[in-house]
């Protein structure tokens, strides 16, 4: 995710409310919300099972102010014995739940849907959980989830909002394969992560099916429905580069979209082959205040490409920021949200490197400016790998400057410390070793130490966890500014 300051935070936080309506269910006693113990989001995710795949069907009737009918099927494996199964879900009406084909009881507590199967689940048992529900796109006051565009819908689920759209184990540590089935009026186009599998037109509607070829974190799911045109061009190795564009803007936006294949080739020259089946941009006619790296189909505001005050070099570098996330954050996902710096620091690094190589915007100048502000960023938001929790009611407030330029600064310091050749080796090994998986800050420290041939724990302790920014290797003259009182 890349936040842009021109949009007030309140406008960026278009949101779904937190309540879940429940229709007649046999409620278990003393239902309790659970979590996987994430330091920043303690109740996010759920223990006791490992999701293998999601199959999610949405029926959209053409009015983005009304709930969508939906069915979410979750295939999982129990990792412990379970009398109850907790799912993350809010802002919808649950109509029924089945576990392995048998009707189950359910209730809600806070943002958990708590399911009581008709019999206890034993460890190692396959689970098929089927939830019939609605998915409400109408904004509340806290979070994202569905984004209402001028002609339909798109998704923005980072960091804690996929469960406002569909029931899930909503934590990046539990990645899974996804199938999306979307029914929409025939005049609209529906697109989702992954490859198109089937399109069927019947009467006044069209059914669309998409499936991912790689596992995905819930926060990276994307479904776009609107008056759109899907544009295709060829990328490196013959890969499909597809973009979803408001039909009225095809001519205006095509020159920007023509840049993507070259940007993919540039990223491959830095870190290795693109990790997924396809890539492209979904351009939404909506105001969010950010762009978002939804897997294989990054979400962008239309205004980024149409407002004249944005320099061309800046727009291109933002495109590269979200593209870089496909390696850093999507293919290699954070094990916990405290590892967010690995996502945003790397995306910012390649954004800045692209601007240096293509627009004569020196990396060193940007990093020196970041160094000057680094102590203030740490004082207000925590250290890069120990960020402070979100502001109440603003869960995306974890996306502070310290996880962007403040974390890219850590990578700059690492390159200064171990040299350009070793640094580039770390980057390539990182994305190849952890492809399609999750990784932690400790994993990155260990890899960097192996490549450097020496223990870098002390170096990283200061740069990742220190309240004060350490001296910059090779730049003894760089100074930090005192934080404001």
Secondary structure, DSSP 8 states (H G I E B T S, - for coil): -EE-TTS-HHHHT-B--S--EE-S----TT--------SS-TTSS-SSEEEEEEEEEEE--S-TTS-EEEEEEEEEEESS-BS-EEEE--SSEEEEEEETTEE-EEEEETTEEEEE-SS-B-TT-EEEEEEEEEE--S-BSS--EEEE-SSSEEEE-TTTTGGGTS-B--STTS-BEEEEEEEEETTSEEEESSEEEEEEEETTEEEEEEE-SS-B-GGG--EEEESEEEEEEE-GGG-EEEEEEEGGGHHHHHHHHTTHHHHHHHHHHHH-S--SSEE-EEEESS--SEEB--TTSEEEETHHHH-TTS-HHHHHHHHHHHHHHTTBTTTEEESSGGGHHHHHHHHHHHHHHHHHHHH---HHHHHHHHHHHHHHHHHHHEETTEE---BTTBGGGG--GGGTHHHHHHHHHHHHHH-HHHHHHHHHHHHHHTTTEEE-HHHHHHHHHHHHTS--HHHHIIIII-SS----TT-TT--------
